[in-house]
């Protein structure tokens, strides 16, 4: 069975690197954790890098902060793929020193660098590498990604339900003479608008303005409709004709005289 080696330059890095351990455990991938400092224990680092592949390790995740030389030095020694995790340490310059120390490797010595403190992604990437040769691990990755999708969809449906409820409640409070059917229709349309906006923000695919502008127009139409249903002096026919006259002129910018 494949195994992942997780090393870090200091014990203080463990809270960040623990995320890699946790996600690998979720996938059922064996892993080992060790403190290996490129500066304080160089001999141990050399031994670890040279012997890792002989001990059954398939991928190495190396985390370091500040002058983060550990991932690069390990990558220069081992034939295994190395994933570097830049860590924002106490003496770090906003984490940029860690990121660039790992990211800017010379040609011939690659290190797959994840985001600052991105140990979880390092664990997932290690699992994907192993999944290329182990079908059971790859299947777990596929299931994991499916769960991420379902989570986003559930959150979107939840927001849609809340927006529909709030819209119905507001309309009921301020205009109790609106028929229940009208409230439902307006709530559904409002919910669809909100859902599309959230979907665009999360997944992209169309320009945001293409959703914002119809949403603004829809709000303007509702404001006119609210005005009509509260104006008891006009006939129903006049109200209907007035409401039909609502157009994009509401959104026209004022021009200079």
Backbone as CSV, one residue per row, in Angstrom:
resi,resn,N_x,N_y,N_z,CA_x,CA_y,CA_z,C_x,C_y,C_z
1,UNK,0.836,-1.193,0.000,0.000,0.000,0.000,0.873,1.246,0.000
2,UNK,0.471,2.250,-0.769,1.236,3.494,-0.863,1.254,4.223,0.484
3,UNK,2.286,5.014,0.669,2.461,5.738,1.917,2.952,7.150,1.625
4,UNK,2.514,8.104,2.418,2.915,9.502,2.246,3.769,9.923,3.431
5,UNK,4.910,10.523,3.132,5.758,11.067,4.177,5.448,12.539,4.382
6,UNK,5.151,12.928,5.611,4.841,14.324,5.939,5.910,14.840,6.889
7,UNK,6.667,15.811,6.423,7.751,16.359,7.242,7.599,17.869,7.344
8,UNK,8.174,18.419,8.388,8.114,19.870,8.615,9.357,20.303,9.356
9,UNK,9.650,21.592,9.250,10.888,22.087,9.835,10.848,22.311,11.320
10,UNK,9.647,22.411,11.885,9.529,22.697,13.316,8.232,22.130,13.859
11,UNK,8.215,21.846,15.145,7.009,21.343,15.790,5.876,22.360,15.728
12,UNK,6.231,23.632,15.670,5.214,24.678,15.599,4.429,24.636,14.289
13,UNK,4.954,23.915,13.293,4.256,23.786,12.008,3.187,22.696,12.032
14,UNK,3.166,21.899,13.096,2.268,20.748,13.141,0.782,21.102,13.050
15,UNK,0.309,22.180,13.710,-1.121,22.507,13.587,-1.567,22.725,12.137
16,UNK,-0.685,23.277,11.309,-1.007,23.473,9.892,-0.915,22.146,9.149
17,UNK,0.165,21.405,9.368,0.386,20.157,8.640,-0.585,19.063,9.053
18,UNK,-1.230,19.233,10.200,-2.199,18.243,10.653,-3.357,18.098,9.657
19,UNK,-3.647,19.156,8.907,-4.723,19.102,7.913,-4.406,18.084,6.811
20,UNK,-3.127,17.981,6.465,-2.725,16.973,5.476,-2.891,15.573,6.048
21,UNK,-2.529,15.424,7.312,-2.672,14.122,7.974,-4.142,13.712,8.002
22,UNK,-5.000,14.653,8.360,-6.429,14.350,8.510,-7.059,13.934,7.187
23,UNK,-6.758,14.661,6.112,-7.389,14.339,4.829,-6.868,13.009,4.288
24,UNK,-5.585,12.721,4.524,-5.034,11.429,4.091,-5.656,10.287,4.880
25,UNK,-5.890,10.521,6.169,-6.565,9.501,6.979,-7.986,9.262,6.480
26,UNK,-8.651,10.335,6.047,-10.006,10.201,5.505,-10.009,9.325,4.255
27,UNK,-8.949,9.423,3.460,-8.844,8.611,2.249,-8.286,7.216,2.534
28,UNK,-7.910,6.977,3.783,-7.360,5.670,4.144,-5.948,5.457,3.642
29,UNK,-5.207,6.536,3.452,-3.826,6.435,2.957,-2.855,6.506,4.129
30,UNK,-1.999,5.528,4.226,-1.016,5.493,5.302,-0.064,6.680,5.194
31,UNK,0.356,7.193,6.337,1.279,8.322,6.338,2.120,8.325,7.599
32,UNK,3.248,8.971,7.513,4.122,9.130,8.666,4.482,10.598,8.823
33,UNK,4.667,11.024,10.047,4.951,12.425,10.345,6.283,12.516,11.082
34,UNK,7.108,13.482,10.666,8.414,13.642,11.314,8.847,15.104,11.256
35,UNK,9.671,15.498,12.202,10.268,16.835,12.221,11.647,16.724,11.599
36,UNK,11.829,17.394,10.469,13.106,17.353,9.750,13.478,18.782,9.356
37,UNK,14.447,19.351,10.029,14.845,20.731,9.744,16.027,20.764,8.786
38,UNK,15.877,21.554,7.727,16.968,21.681,6.758,18.158,22.423,7.354
39,UNK,17.926,23.240,8.375,18.995,24.062,8.948,19.549,23.494,10.250
40,UNK,18.661,22.897,11.054,19.117,22.408,12.362,19.485,20.924,12.344
41,UNK,18.888,20.169,11.453,19.212,18.726,11.370,19.485,18.349,9.910
42,UNK,20.506,18.934,9.299,20.768,18.672,7.881,21.095,17.204,7.583
43,UNK,21.796,16.534,8.512,22.142,15.134,8.283,20.885,14.260,8.253
44,UNK,19.961,14.548,9.150,18.704,13.795,9.185,17.907,14.040,7.903
45,UNK,17.935,15.274,7.445,17.230,15.611,6.215,17.805,14.830,5.036
46,UNK,19.134,14.760,4.955,19.772,14.031,3.864,19.418,12.548,3.913
47,UNK,19.439,11.979,5.084,19.124,10.565,5.240,17.664,10.290,4.884
48,UNK,16.779,11.169,5.321,15.353,10.997,5.042,15.101,11.053,3.535
49,UNK,15.690,12.026,2.881,15.476,12.176,1.444,16.018,11.020,0.625
50,UNK,17.160,10.503,1.028,17.782,9.414,0.277,17.077,8.071,0.478
51,UNK,16.489,7.866,1.643,15.931,6.552,1.973,14.416,6.471,1.838
52,UNK,13.749,7.597,1.597,12.279,7.607,1.604,11.686,6.601,0.621
53,UNK,12.183,6.581,-0.603,11.608,5.687,-1.613,11.881,4.219,-1.296
54,UNK,12.959,3.954,-0.542,13.279,2.580,-0.176,12.396,2.073,0.960
55,UNK,11.766,2.998,1.665,10.912,2.634,2.804,9.439,2.593,2.423
56,UNK,9.145,2.631,1.135,7.771,2.492,0.680,6.978,3.770,0.583
57,UNK,7.645,4.912,0.749,6.948,6.192,0.621,6.790,6.529,-0.858
58,UNK,5.610,6.997,-1.236,5.320,7.321,-2.639,5.365,8.814,-2.915
59,UNK,4.984,9.621,-1.933,4.951,11.081,-2.075,5.418,11.697,-0.768
60,UNK,6.132,12.813,-0.880,6.574,13.534,0.313,5.900,14.899,0.344
61,UNK,5.298,15.214,1.485,4.751,16.558,1.722,5.668,17.234,2.722
62,UNK,6.261,18.357,2.314,7.212,19.062,3.174,6.712,20.469,3.448
63,UNK,6.541,20.795,4.724,6.094,22.128,5.117,7.204,22.901,5.805
64,UNK,7.306,24.191,5.484,8.348,25.016,6.096,7.949,26.480,6.019
65,UNK,8.470,27.269,6.948,8.178,28.695,6.973,9.449,29.519,6.967
66,UNK,9.298,30.821,6.718,10.460,31.708,6.674,11.349,31.381,5.492
67,UNK,12.641,31.150,5.778,13.574,30.706,4.734,13.313,29.212,4.514
68,UNK,12.255,28.934,3.749,11.703,27.575,3.668,12.470,26.716,2.676
69,UNK,13.614,26.205,3.106,14.485,25.440,2.219,14.179,23.942,2.225
70,UNK,13.431,23.462,3.200,13.225,22.023,3.355,12.623,21.363,2.117
71,UNK,11.508,21.856,1.554,10.942,21.167,0.388,11.905,21.087,-0.792
72,UNK,12.605,22.186,-1.072,13.536,22.198,-2.187,14.723,21.282,-1.979
73,UNK,15.248,21.263,-0.765,16.392,20.397,-0.475,15.997,18.925,-0.558
74,UNK,14.807,18.589,-0.039,14.329,17.211,-0.143,14.140,16.826,-1.604
75,UNK,13.575,17.736,-2.387,13.335,17.460,-3.808,14.640,17.245,-4.559
76,UNK,15.710,17.890,-4.112,17.002,17.735,-4.793,17.650,16.385,-4.498
77,UNK,17.170,15.704,-3.465,17.774,14.437,-3.054,16.966,13.226,-3.499
78,UNK,15.627,13.325,-3.338,14.769,12.154,-3.546,14.263,12.043,-4.979
79,UNK,13.997,10.834,-5.454,13.370,10.644,-6.765,11.843,10.753,-6.699
80,UNK,11.306,10.925,-5.493,9.858,10.975,-5.296,9.310,12.380,-5.573
81,UNK,8.019,12.468,-5.919,7.398,13.790,-6.048,7.299,14.459,-4.679
82,UNK,7.605,15.750,-4.663,7.580,16.511,-3.409,6.554,17.638,-3.525
83,UNK,5.703,17.737,-2.522,4.707,18.810,-2.454,5.114,19.751,-1.330
84,UNK,5.324,21.006,-1.659,5.755,21.982,-0.670,4.587,22.774,-0.105
85,UNK,4.588,22.929,1.216,3.562,23.720,1.896,4.227,24.927,2.554
86,UNK,4.095,26.114,1.972,4.637,27.309,2.628,3.819,27.646,3.867
87,UNK,4.493,27.899,4.955,3.824,28.168,6.226,4.170,29.575,6.706
88,UNK,3.164,30.285,7.131,3.383,31.633,7.658,3.821,31.519,9.107
89,UNK,5.115,31.604,9.327,5.674,31.460,10.671,5.701,32.808,11.392
90,UNK,6.117,32.783,12.641,6.131,34.003,13.451,7.087,35.053,12.908
91,UNK,8.185,34.624,12.319,9.162,35.575,11.777,9.016,35.761,10.274
92,UNK,7.872,35.335,9.740,7.654,35.396,8.293,7.280,36.798,7.844
93,UNK,7.607,37.119,6.592,7.244,38.407,5.990,5.924,38.208,5.251
94,UNK,4.828,38.183,6.015,3.488,37.962,5.470,3.378,36.663,4.676
95,UNK,4.305,35.742,4.895,4.248,34.459,4.213,4.898,34.436,2.845
96,UNK,5.216,35.611,2.303,5.791,35.661,0.948,7.169,35.018,0.894
97,UNK,7.951,35.159,1.964,9.271,34.534,1.979,9.140,33.014,1.897
98,UNK,8.161,32.462,2.607,7.938,31.015,2.563,7.485,30.575,1.175
99,UNK,6.521,31.322,0.609,5.980,30.954,-0.700,7.064,30.970,-1.767
100,UNK,7.802,32.056,-1.841,8.809,32.205,-2.900,9.994,31.257,-2.708
101,UNK,10.327,30.957,-1.459,11.437,30.030,-1.209,11.133,28.646,-1.764
102,UNK,9.863,28.261,-1.722,9.468,26.940,-2.213,9.097,26.983,-3.684
103,UNK,8.465,28.064,-4.092,7.950,28.166,-5.459,9.049,28.345,-6.503
104,UNK,10.019,29.194,-6.214,11.026,29.578,-7.210,12.183,28.588,-7.266
105,UNK,11.863,27.353,-7.616,12.902,26.332,-7.726,13.544,26.375,-9.106
106,UNK,14.840,26.047,-9.173,15.512,26.040,-10.478,15.044,24.883,-11.340
107,UNK,15.252,25.009,-12.640,14.873,23.947,-13.561,15.558,22.638,-13.228
108,UNK,14.802,21.562,-13.257,15.359,20.250,-12.958,15.044,19.771,-11.554
109,UNK,14.604,20.685,-10.683,14.280,20.303,-9.296,12.891,20.845,-8.963
110,UNK,11.831,20.188,-9.459,10.477,20.714,-9.240,9.940,20.427,-7.840
111,UNK,9.173,21.379,-7.335,8.412,21.203,-6.103,6.993,21.686,-6.374
112,UNK,6.021,20.814,-6.205,4.618,21.199,-6.398,4.189,22.034,-5.196
113,UNK,4.033,23.337,-5.396,3.770,24.257,-4.291,2.286,24.581,-4.186
114,UNK,1.718,24.410,-2.986,0.321,24.763,-2.750,0.257,26.138,-2.093
115,UNK,-0.938,26.578,-1.746,-1.128,27.905,-1.170,-0.522,28.000,0.231
116,UNK,-0.384,29.211,0.696,0.132,29.458,2.040,-0.751,28.736,3.063
117,UNK,-0.115,27.930,3.906,-0.820,27.123,4.913,-1.799,26.127,4.274
118,UNK,-1.556,25.766,3.021,-2.484,24.897,2.291,-2.177,23.423,2.437
119,UNK,-2.007,22.954,3.658,-1.654,21.548,3.883,-2.774,20.599,3.448
120,UNK,-4.004,21.036,3.575,-5.123,20.176,3.158,-5.040,19.877,1.664
121,UNK,-4.793,20.909,0.868,-4.650,20.707,-0.570,-3.446,19.841,-0.892
122,UNK,-2.400,19.964,-0.090,-1.224,19.113,-0.302,-1.588,17.647,-0.095
123,UNK,-2.404,17.384,0.923,-2.842,16.019,1.169,-3.705,15.484,0.041
124,UNK,-4.594,16.334,-0.472,-5.460,15.924,-1.583,-4.624,15.655,-2.834
125,UNK,-3.652,16.536,-3.103,-2.795,16.351,-4.266,-1.983,15.058,-4.147
126,UNK,-1.487,14.786,-2.960,-0.749,13.533,-2.746,-1.656,12.332,-3.017
127,UNK,-2.907,12.419,-2.579,-3.859,11.338,-2.823,-4.135,11.171,-4.313
128,UNK,-4.212,12.276,-5.036,-4.442,12.195,-6.484,-3.260,11.540,-7.194
129,UNK,-2.062,11.863,-6.747,-0.867,11.246,-7.348,-0.903,9.736,-7.127
130,UNK,-1.211,9.347,-5.909,-1.285,7.924,-5.593,-2.442,7.272,-6.353
131,UNK,-3.523,8.021,-6.530,-4.692,7.504,-7.230,-4.445,7.183,-8.689
132,UNK,-3.380,7.720,-9.256,-3.046,7.407,-10.653,-2.681,5.936,-10.830
133,UNK,-2.204,5.305,-9.759,-1.808,3.893,-9.848,-2.665,2.986,-8.983
134,UNK,-3.473,3.580,-8.086,-4.345,2.784,-7.232,-5.797,3.201,-7.467
135,UNK,-6.557,2.308,-8.092,-7.925,2.628,-8.478,-8.804,2.916,-7.275
136,UNK,-8.594,2.227,-6.168,-9.442,2.440,-5.001,-9.276,3.841,-4.428
137,UNK,-8.041,4.363,-4.473,-7.808,5.729,-4.011,-8.436,6.733,-4.968
138,UNK,-8.306,6.476,-6.248,-8.916,7.368,-7.238,-10.431,7.413,-7.081
139,UNK,-11.043,6.288,-6.784,-12.488,6.253,-6.565,-12.884,7.094,-5.354
140,UNK,-12.046,7.090,-4.327,-12.322,7.906,-3.147,-12.210,9.397,-3.483
141,UNK,-11.260,9.742,-4.345,-11.132,11.132,-4.784,-12.386,11.566,-5.542
142,UNK,-12.871,10.694,-6.412,-14.088,10.993,-7.179,-15.268,11.194,-6.233
143,UNK,-15.385,10.343,-5.229,-16.466,10.470,-4.250,-16.328,11.759,-3.450
144,UNK,-15.113,12.107,-3.096,-14.855,13.339,-2.338,-15.290,14.569,-3.124
145,UNK,-14.952,14.605,-4.408,-15.328,15.741,-5.247,-16.844,15.805,-5.434
146,UNK,-17.478,14.637,-5.482,-18.933,14.593,-5.582,-19.572,15.170,-4.319
147,UNK,-18.990,14.892,-3.170,-19.499,15.427,-1.912,-19.344,16.951,-1.854
148,UNK,-18.252,17.463,-2.401,-18.063,18.912,-2.447,-19.165,19.568,-3.268
149,UNK,-19.491,18.943,-4.401,-20.540,19.473,-5.266,-21.883,19.462,-4.558
150,UNK,-22.200,18.360,-3.897,-23.473,18.251,-3.193,-23.571,19.274,-2.071
151,UNK,-22.458,19.548,-1.421,-22.450,20.522,-0.333,-22.797,21.911,-0.850
152,UNK,-22.207,22.284,-1.989,-22.484,23.599,-2.574,-23.944,23.699,-2.999
153,UNK,-24.470,22.635,-3.602,-25.863,22.643,-4.053,-26.810,22.766,-2.864
154,UNK,-26.529,22.051,-1.781,-27.371,22.129,-0.591,-27.352,23.542,-0.004
155,UNK,-26.184,24.169,0.020,-26.094,25.533,0.536,-26.869,26.498,-0.346
156,UNK,-26.817,26.282,-1.670,-27.541,27.132,-2.601,-29.046,26.989,-2.413
157,UNK,-29.509,25.754,-2.241,-30.935,25.533,-2.014,-31.382,26.143,-0.697
158,UNK,-30.532,26.081,0.303,-30.852,26.662,1.601,-31.014,28.176,1.488
159,UNK,-30.076,28.820,0.783,-30.151,30.272,0.603,-31.399,30.636,-0.191
160,UNK,-31.722,29.829,-1.205,-32.919,30.071,-2.007,-34.172,30.006,-1.145
161,UNK,-34.253,29.001,-0.286,-35.418,28.854,0.582,-35.537,30.042,1.534
162,UNK,-34.422,30.458,2.118,-34.436,31.575,3.050,-34.873,32.854,2.355
163,UNK,-34.345,33.098,1.128,-34.708,34.311,0.396,-36.190,34.317,0.052
164,UNK,-36.729,33.150,-0.314,-38.160,33.054,-0.625,-38.996,33.338,0.610
165,UNK,-38.596,32.790,1.731,-39.339,33.001,2.972,-39.316,34.462,3.388
166,UNK,-38.128,35.083,3.339,-38.009,36.474,3.737,-38.810,37.394,2.822
167,UNK,-38.740,37.099,1.513,-39.485,37.913,0.555,-40.983,37.816,0.825
168,UNK,-41.482,36.616,1.075,-42.901,36.419,1.374,-43.291,37.143,2.650
169,UNK,-42.435,37.053,3.658,-42.726,37.689,4.937,-42.788,39.203,4.797
170,UNK,-41.821,39.771,4.061,-41.795,41.230,3.874,-43.037,41.699,3.122
171,UNK,-43.390,40.980,2.061,-44.581,41.364,1.290,-45.844,41.249,2.136
172,UNK,-45.910,40.229,2.960,-47.090,40.039,3.801,-47.216,41.155,4.835
173,UNK,-46.075,41.600,5.380,-46.099,42.637,6.405,-46.518,43.982,5.831
174,UNK,-45.943,44.347,4.684,-46.157,45.687,4.143,-47.361,45.788,3.210
175,UNK,-47.837,44.689,2.681,-48.980,44.754,1.758,-49.866,43.535,1.959
176,UNK,-50.650,43.562,2.998,-51.477,42.408,3.322,-52.634,42.220,2.338
177,UNK,-52.895,43.244,1.501,-53.983,43.105,0.547,-53.544,42.440,-0.753
178,UNK,-52.264,42.027,-0.851,-51.824,41.269,-2.023,-52.304,39.831,-1.876
179,UNK,-52.811,39.282,-2.937,-53.283,37.912,-2.891,-52.118,36.961,-2.627
180,UNK,-52.433,35.845,-2.008,-51.409,34.861,-1.659,-50.675,34.366,-2.901
181,UNK,-51.402,34.167,-4.003,-50.782,33.690,-5.242,-49.725,34.671,-5.725
182,UNK,-50.023,35.961,-5.619,-49.053,36.984,-6.050,-47.796,36.924,-5.210
183,UNK,-47.986,36.721,-3.906,-46.826,36.619,-3.014,-45.953,35.438,-3.416
184,UNK,-46.581,34.303,-3.703,-45.832,33.107,-4.086,-45.062,33.344,-5.379
185,UNK,-45.729,33.936,-6.378,-45.083,34.176,-7.672,-43.885,35.105,-7.510
186,UNK,-44.084,36.204,-6.801,-42.996,37.163,-6.597,-41.853,36.518,-5.819
187,UNK,-42.195,35.720,-4.822,-41.165,35.054,-4.022,-40.335,34.096,-4.861
188,UNK,-41.007,33.329,-5.719,-40.303,32.375,-6.575,-39.370,33.098,-7.535
189,UNK,-39.876,34.164,-8.175,-39.046,34.924,-9.105,-37.854,35.551,-8.394
190,UNK,-38.100,36.078,-7.212,-37.014,36.686,-6.438,-35.983,35.627,-6.057
191,UNK,-36.450,34.452,-5.667,-35.546,33.373,-5.275,-34.696,32.911,-6.453
192,UNK,-35.328,32.800,-7.638,-34.584,32.395,-8.833,-33.498,33.412,-9.147
193,UNK,-33.835,34.692,-9.023,-32.852,35.747,-9.286,-31.664,35.638,-8.343
194,UNK,-31.962,35.482,-7.045,-30.896,35.350,-6.052,-30.062,34.099,-6.324
195,UNK,-30.720,33.001,-6.658,-30.005,31.749,-6.923,-29.064,31.881,-8.112
196,UNK,-29.539,32.537,-9.180,-28.699,32.733,-10.357,-27.487,33.594,-10.033
197,UNK,-27.694,34.618,-9.215,-26.581,35.483,-8.840,-25.547,34.709,-8.046
198,UNK,-26.011,33.884,-7.094,-25.082,33.091,-6.288,-24.364,32.061,-7.153
199,UNK,-25.104,31.434,-8.073,-24.492,30.442,-8.965,-23.405,31.076,-9.819
200,UNK,-23.670,32.287,-10.301,-22.682,32.963,-11.134,-21.425,33.278,-10.337
201,UNK,-21.615,33.719,-9.094,-20.474,34.052,-8.249,-19.648,32.808,-7.949
202,UNK,-20.332,31.677,-7.701,-19.625,30.442,-7.345,-19.013,29.734,-8.540
203,UNK,-19.759,29.670,-9.638,-19.341,28.839,-10.763,-18.956,29.633,-12.002
204,UNK,-19.329,30.911,-12.080,-19.024,31.702,-13.268,-19.845,31.257,-14.455
205,UNK,-19.429,31.654,-15.643,-20.104,31.218,-16.849,-20.735,32.351,-17.623
206,UNK,-21.210,33.393,-16.923,-21.769,34.563,-17.593,-21.336,35.801,-16.838
207,UNK,-21.442,36.949,-17.529,-21.055,38.187,-16.885,-22.029,38.518,-15.757
208,UNK,-21.488,39.005,-14.648,-22.317,39.321,-13.493,-23.360,40.384,-13.820
209,UNK,-22.996,41.312,-14.680,-23.931,42.393,-15.008,-25.184,41.862,-15.685
210,UNK,-25.084,40.736,-16.391,-26.232,40.164,-17.080,-27.275,39.656,-16.091
211,UNK,-26.867,39.456,-14.849,-27.814,39.016,-13.826,-28.225,40.181,-12.938
212,UNK,-27.282,41.065,-12.645,-27.578,42.180,-11.751,-28.619,43.119,-12.363
213,UNK,-28.492,43.420,-13.654,-29.416,44.357,-14.282,-30.858,43.854,-14.272
214,UNK,-31.127,42.580,-14.676,-32.507,42.095,-14.556,-33.005,42.101,-13.115
215,UNK,-32.100,41.834,-12.173,-32.501,41.844,-10.770,-32.939,43.236,-10.341
216,UNK,-32.183,44.255,-10.784,-32.538,45.635,-10.457,-33.888,45.992,-11.071
217,UNK,-34.076,45.593,-12.332,-35.343,45.872,-13.007,-36.495,45.180,-12.291
218,UNK,-36.265,43.964,-11.860,-37.313,43.221,-11.169,-37.708,43.906,-9.859
219,UNK,-36.707,44.428,-9.136,-36.989,45.149,-7.892,-37.789,46.413,-8.174
220,UNK,-37.425,47.109,-9.268,-38.162,48.313,-9.645,-39.610,47.970,-9.972
221,UNK,-39.816,46.876,-10.689,-41.176,46.452,-11.047,-41.989,46.143,-9.797
222,UNK,-41.347,45.484,-8.825,-42.056,45.159,-7.588,-42.442,46.435,-6.846
223,UNK,-41.537,47.425,-6.834,-41.858,48.673,-6.153,-43.053,49.350,-6.799
224,UNK,-43.126,49.310,-8.143,-44.279,49.871,-8.837,-45.544,49.080,-8.518
225,UNK,-45.423,47.761,-8.472,-46.569,46.911,-8.177,-47.102,47.177,-6.769
226,UNK,-46.177,47.374,-5.831,-46.573,47.685,-4.458,-47.333,49.004,-4.420
227,UNK,-46.873,49.957,-5.217,-47.541,51.256,-5.271,-48.948,51.099,-5.825
228,UNK,-49.107,50.256,-6.823,-50.405,50.079,-7.475,-51.419,49.421,-6.553
229,UNK,-51.010,48.358,-5.876,-51.967,47.631,-5.054,-52.405,48.436,-3.845
230,UNK,-51.626,49.455,-3.477,-51.983,50.295,-2.341,-52.740,51.549,-2.758
231,UNK,-52.817,51.788,-4.043,-53.524,52.953,-4.541,-54.958,52.545,-4.874
232,UNK,-55.848,52.707,-3.891,-57.218,52.243,-4.048,-58.082,53.196,-4.875
233,UNK,-57.552,54.327,-5.269,-58.346,55.302,-6.013,-58.472,54.957,-7.470
234,UNK,-57.545,54.185,-8.026,-57.596,53.836,-9.444,-58.395,52.565,-9.654
235,UNK,-58.900,52.409,-10.852,-59.630,51.195,-11.195,-58.635,50.075,-11.451
236,UNK,-59.125,48.841,-11.406,-58.265,47.690,-11.654,-57.666,47.747,-13.056
237,UNK,-58.445,48.224,-14.005,-57.959,48.299,-15.376,-56.818,49.293,-15.488
238,UNK,-56.975,50.435,-14.826,-55.925,51.455,-14.863,-54.657,50.938,-14.202
239,UNK,-54.850,50.210,-13.105,-53.685,49.644,-12.419,-52.936,48.678,-13.320
240,UNK,-53.689,47.830,-14.017,-53.073,46.842,-14.896,-52.318,47.503,-16.036
241,UNK,-52.931,48.529,-16.632,-52.278,49.228,-17.734,-51.022,49.922,-17.257
242,UNK,-51.090,50.493,-16.068,-49.914,51.187,-15.521,-48.774,50.205,-15.247
243,UNK,-49.137,49.056,-14.706,-48.110,48.065,-14.394,-47.456,47.521,-15.656
244,UNK,-48.273,47.358,-16.732,-47.721,46.883,-17.992,-46.770,47.891,-18.616
245,UNK,-46.930,49.158,-18.222,-46.093,50.203,-18.822,-44.689,50.244,-18.229
246,UNK,-44.465,49.449,-17.177,-43.130,49.435,-16.564,-42.112,48.953,-17.595
247,UNK,-41.041,49.688,-17.777,-40.065,49.338,-18.803,-38.667,49.648,-18.321
248,UNK,-37.720,49.477,-19.230,-36.323,49.705,-18.880,-36.011,51.184,-18.685
249,UNK,-37.003,52.036,-18.897,-36.745,53.468,-18.706,-36.428,53.773,-17.253
250,UNK,-36.799,52.856,-16.358,-36.467,53.062,-14.948,-34.969,53.074,-14.726
251,UNK,-34.266,52.393,-15.608,-32.820,52.261,-15.436,-32.019,53.265,-16.265
252,UNK,-32.724,54.130,-16.998,-32.062,55.108,-17.844,-31.369,56.165,-17.007
253,UNK,-30.107,56.416,-17.288,-29.371,57.415,-16.539,-29.815,58.816,-16.919
254,UNK,-29.850,59.766,-15.985,-30.270,61.125,-16.309,-29.280,61.779,-17.264
255,UNK,-29.776,62.537,-18.181,-28.925,63.241,-19.153,-28.865,64.718,-18.826
256,UNK,-27.788,65.343,-19.271,-27.629,66.775,-19.023,-28.600,67.565,-19.902
257,UNK,-29.080,68.669,-19.368,-30.035,69.507,-20.103,-29.319,70.189,-21.282
